[in-house]
Amino acid sequence: MLGSESRLRRTGEFRDTMRQGVRCGRRSLVLHARKGPSEYSRVGFIVPKTVGKAVTRNRVKRRLRHLAAERISGSPFPVDLVVRALPAATTADLVADFDSALDTCLDRLAA
């Protein structure tokens, strides 16, 4: 699980990550990433009402939170991530989409 120091919470943090970072889109999600200003990686989630009702949105958010917690520790440098779920997140393979988008974003940031 992500600790409180590993979460993006403020609107400004989300905005800065989305504007200053790189973007990688897949069928079920869009990942925004930038090199983090702090010594640890942080993650924020956006799951809009277009994904589904509250139960569905919370289920998608839990799955994404679990994926991010596992994979963010393997990052070669601190990174801020904003994960935006798309309506296809309820039926698509989130694992493959998340891994692919994260690898692409990290490659772009490292270059």
Number of C-alpha atoms within 10 A of each C-alpha: 11 14 8 9 12 16 17 19 14 9 8 10 16 20 12 13 22 19 12 12 21 18 21 19 19 17 15 20 23 20 23 25 28 23 18 16 11 11 9 15 22 26 22 21 20 15 21 14 12 11 18 17 10 12 9 15 21 14 12 21 19 14 14 22 17 13 16 23 17 11 12 21 13 9 13 9 15 18 23 26 30 24 27 19 25 22 17 16 24 16 9 14 12 21 13 12 18 24 14 14 22 25 13 16 21 19 10 15 15 9 5
